Every structure is written in structure tokens, then in C-alpha cells.
Amino acid sequence: MGLEGGRREALIVCGLCAAWYAVSSASNVVGKLVLTDFPFPVTVSMVQLLSIVLYSAPAFRAAGVRRAPEFPRRYFWRVLVPLAFAKFFTTMFSQISIWKVPISYAHTVKATTPLWTAGLAYVLFGERQPRGVAGALLLIAGGVAVASATELHFDAAGLGAALAAAALLSLQHLYSKRVMRDTGVHHLRLLQLLGGLATLLFAPVWAWRDGATLWREAGWLRDWERTAPLLALDGLLAWLQAVCAFSVLWRVSPLAYAVASAAKRAAVVGASLLVLRNPASAANVAGMALAAAGVLLYNRAKLRARERAPPPLLPV
């Protein structure tokens, strides 16, 4: 790639990151507004998953995204179906977390994602991390602990949901990368497939958990003129956020993606504090900053470890 091509690619990545940050910030703020007036996180989760199905098919067809390959039946049930379960629960726990606690705190807790990723990679694949990475992970854990201890709107359910979302997101990321590597499936088609599977698998759960309640109780209909547009907008923004995230991941290395994701969380926290005006003490902000610094140090340590790795031996 020439100099001009490199500059063009860098501009595309910067544009995608800017769109990703803006859409993610808007999605979290709109999601919080929806759940404040419409406290049904399972329904909000299903709307987001259904949006992936409704928007992906025509959009990807128009963009010429290649079709997903035919997966062996055993691989489908052993890998893709569990990934669909993980996607649904990640979405649902994320909605519960921003419903129960301020967005700033929920995203501070989700900054433990590198910690979960390192732990799961070690347990599942035997991958060990260098000392610098381990130190950064401890810094992240310390920042989350400080933010949790000083959170003005602490809620055990919100904390548990945010931690569960971070753990499931890490697991989903590890196995999604393996699926893309092993099968060659287009990343956006994998997103569409997992969203569709998750919607089908949990439609009965939604009908049992929220559907019956919404059918029996008509009180929520009083503000439907306000809630319905926000719910539809939340689904659209959630889909756009996922498309932007996967597009960035496709164009850059996983390490660069992690750095961009850390910056995105800072943007989401800043937007929530400005728009929703969540109260935050000095110690609370210090905990968030400590966790964010840990995420940045984590990515820096991973970069240094990669630079120090010996080059592969040439075949003789």
C-alpha cells in the first residue's frame, strides 16, 4: 500500500471511529431514557436483536456483502448456537446495567473486559500474559473497586449485570474471532447470523417474561407516543453501533481495536455525564479515571510484548 493509500485508509478508520463513538454515546443515552420510562430490559434487548435482523439483510445486500458459508450441522450447534446465547445475554445484561445504575458507572465496570479476556484466554487456551499486562489488569480492577465503593447510586443488581455483560462480551469476542478465522465468514454476516439466532431462541423467553405482562397491563400505553419512537431509535442505534464496531475491527488489528474501544468508553462516560447530568463524587471520578488508565496501560503493555516477541523462524 502506497503513502496515499495509507493516508486514505487512516482517514477511513478515523471516520469509522468517530461514527462509532458518536453512535455508541447516543445509543447508551437513548437506552437509558427508554428504560427510565419503559422498565422492560428484556423487551429492549429483543428490539435491539430484532433490529439486527431487520436492518442487516437489506443493508448488506445493497452493500454487496458476501453471503455466509454453509456451516456443518455439528459446528452450528456446538459453536454458533452457544454464541447466539452469549450475544443475547450480553445485550440483556447490558440493558439491565444501564437501567439500574448510571451509564458512567456501568461502563466503568465494563472496563474489566480486558481482565475477563485475559482470565478466560488462560483458562480456555492456556495463554499467559506478561508482567506489564498483569499490572495493568490489577490497575483496572482497583479502579473499578474504587468506583464501586463510592458510587452514589450503587445497586448490587446493576453491578452484577455489568460484570456479567463484561465477562460474556469477552467470551463472545474470543470465540467470534475463532469462528471468523476458522470459517472465513464475513464479520458482518456473522453479526447478522448471531442476531437472528438469538432473536429466534429467545422469542419464547420474551413472550413469557415481558410479553404477558405488557399484554395484561395497559398502563405503559399512556406514554407510548414518546416510548415507541425512542425504542425504535434505540434499536437502530444499537445496530449501527455494532456495524461500526465490526467495521473498525475488520480494518485494524485487535490491539488497535482495543485502544479505540478504550477511547470509546471514555466518550460514552463523558456523554452520559453531560447529557444526563449523573451526579459523581471526586472519588467516583477518580475510580473511573484509574480504570481508564489501566485499560490504556493494558493496551500499551500488549503492544510492547508484541514488539519484543522474537520473529518467526524461516523454513530451511
N, C-alpha and C positions, 0 to 999 in steps of 0.2 A: 504494500500500500504506500503510495507516494505521500509527499508532505500535504498536498491539497486534500487528498483522500483522508489522511489522518485528521486534519482540521475539521473536515466535514463530519467525520464520524464523532469527533469530540463534541461538536455543536449539537448533533442529534442526541447524544447521550445526555448532555446538559439540558436540552429541551425536554427530554423524557423525564429526567429527574425533577425539573421544575413543575411539570404537569403532575407527576406522581405526588410530590409534596403538597401541591395545592389541592388536588382531588382527595388525598388522604385526610388532610386537615378538614376540608369541607365535609367529608363523609363522617368523620367522628363527631363533628359538631352537630350535623343534622341527625345522626343516630341518637345522640344524647337528647335532643329536642323531641324526637319521636318517642323515645322511651319514657320521657317525663310525662307526656300526655297519654301514652298508649303503652302501659307496662306489661307487654307481652313479648319477651325476648325471643321465645321460640318462633313466634309468628314473624318477627323482624328477621330472624335468621333464615326462615324459609323464603321470605320475599327476596332476600339477597341471593340465595341459591337459585331460585326460580329466575331471577334477573340474568344470571349467567347463562341459563338455558335459552331464554327468550332473545337476548341481545347477541349472543355469540354466533348462533347459526347464520343469520343473515349477514352480520358484520364480517365474519371470517370468510364466508363465501364470496362476498363482494371484494374482499382484500386478496383473494386467491390463496388463502392458507391451505396447504395440502391436507388431505384427509388423514385421519388416524389409521394406523395399520390394523390388521386383524390380529387380535391378541389370542393366544391359546387359552382354552377354557380354564385350565388349571391355573395359569398365570392370572387370568382375570379375577378368579375367586380368591386366590391366595394373596394377591398384591393390590389390585385396583379397588376391590370392594372394601378391604380394610382402610385404604387411603381415603375412600369416599366417606367412611365413618369418621375418620380423623378430621376431614375437612368440615363436616357438619358440626362436630363437637367443638372444633376450633372457632367456627363462626358463632355458635351459640354461646360459648363461654366468653368470647369477646364482647358480645352484646350484654350479657349479664354483668360483666365487669364495669362497662361504662354506664350501665343503668344504676348499679349500686354505689359506685364511687366516682369522684371527678375523673375526667379524661386524663388530666395530667398525672394523677396517681396511677391509673390503670396502665398508662404507657411507661411509667417508671418501673412498675413491676414487670412489664413485658420486656424490659431491658435485660432481664435474666435469661433471655433466649440463648445468648452465647454459652451461658453456664449449662443450660439444659442440653444444648447441642454437643458440647464437649463431653458431658457425662454420658449421654446416650451413645455417642460415637465410640467411647471407650467400652461401654458395656456390650454394645451390639457388634462392633467391628474391631475392638482391641486397639483403637487409635489413641496414642498418648500425646499430651501437649507439653511443649517446653515450659521452663520455669516462668518466663515472661508472660506467657498466655495464662498460666495458672494464677499468677499475681494479679493480672487484670481481672480475672474472673472473681477473685476474692474481693477486689475493689467494687465490682458491680454488686455482689451480694451485700457488702457493707452499706453501699448507698441505698439499696432497696430496704435494708433493715432500718436505717435512719429515717427514711421517708415513711415507712410503715409505723414506726414508733411515734412520729409526730403528726401523722395525717389527721387533719381536722374532721374529716368525715370518714373515719375508719369504719370498715364494715367487713366482718370475717368472710361473709359470702362473696363480697366483691374481691377481696384479696385472694381467696381460693380460686375464684373463676379466672382472674387474671393470671395466676400461676399455672392453672390447668391449660389456659389458652397458649401460654408461652411454651409449655412442655409439648403440647400436641403440635404446635407450629414447628418446633424443632424436629419432631419425629416425622411430620409430613414433609418437611424440606429435605431431610436425609433420604427418604425413600422416593420422593418425587425425582430427585436428581439421579437416583439409580435407575428409575424407570426410563427417563429420557436418555440416559447413557446406554442402557441395555437394549432398548427397542427402537431408538431413533425417532420416537413420536415428537411431533411439533409441540413446543411448550404450550401454545395457546389451545391446541386441540386437547392436550392433557387437562388443562384447566376446564375446558368445556365438558369433557367426559366425566371428570370428578364431580363437577357441579350438578350434572344431570343425574348421576348415580346417587349422590347424596340427597337430591330432591325426591327421587323415587323411593329410596329406602326409608326416608323419614316423613313422608306424607301421612302415613297412618299415625305416627307419633304426634305430629302436629294436630291431626283431627281429634285424637284422644286428649291431648294436653290443653290446647287452646281453642280448637275448632268448636267443641261442645260448649265451652264457656262463652265464646263470642256469640254463638247461636242463641243461648239462653238469656244472656244479659244484653239488653239494648242500650244501657247507659252510655257505652262508649260511642254510640252513634251520634250523640249530641254534638261532638266536636269533629265529626268525620270530614267535614269540608276542609278543616285545617290538617287533620291527621293523614288523610288519604294522599294528598299531594306530597307531603313530607315523606311518607312511607315509599311512594314511587320514586321520589328523588333519591332517597337513601339507597334503594336497590340499584339505580342507575350509577350512582357514585361508587358503590361497592364494586360493581362490575368494572368500571373504568379504572379504579384503583388496582384491581387485580391484573388487568391488561397492561397497565403502565409498569407494574412491578415485574411481571414476567418479561416484558419487552426490554427493560433495563438489564435483567438477569441474562437474557439471551445475548446482549451486545457486550457485556463486560464480564470479567472473571468473578467468581463467587466472593473473593476477597474485596474487590472494588464494590460489589453489590452490598456487602455487609457495611462498608463505610457509608455508602449512600443511605442505607436503611437507618443507620445511627443518626445521621443528619435529619432524616425524615421524622424520626420520633421527636427530636428537638423542635421541629417545625410544628408538629401536631400539638405538643405541650404548649408551645407559645401561642398558637391559635386558640386553644381552649381557654387559656388564661385571659387573653384579650377579649374574645367574643363572649364567653360565658361568665367571665369575671369570677372564677372559683377562688375563694379565699385560700391563702397559703402563708404559713409562718416562715420565718427566716430559716429555721431548722429543716422545715419541709422542703424548701427550695434547695438548701444545701445538700440534702439527701438525693434529690433529683439530679443535681449537678454532679455529685460524686458518682452516681450510677452512669450518667452520660460520659463522664471522663473515663470510667472503667471500660465502657464499650469502645471508645476511641483508642485507648491503650491496648485493648484486646486485638483490634484490627492492626495496629502498628506492630505489635509483637508477632502476629501471624505473618506479616509482611517480612519482618526481619528473619523469622525462622525459614521462610521460603527462600530468601536471598542466600542464607548460609547453607542451605541444603546442597550436597555435592551433586554435580551434574551427572546424568546417567552415563554409564559406560557404553562406548561404541562397540558394536559387534565386531569380532575378529574372524 
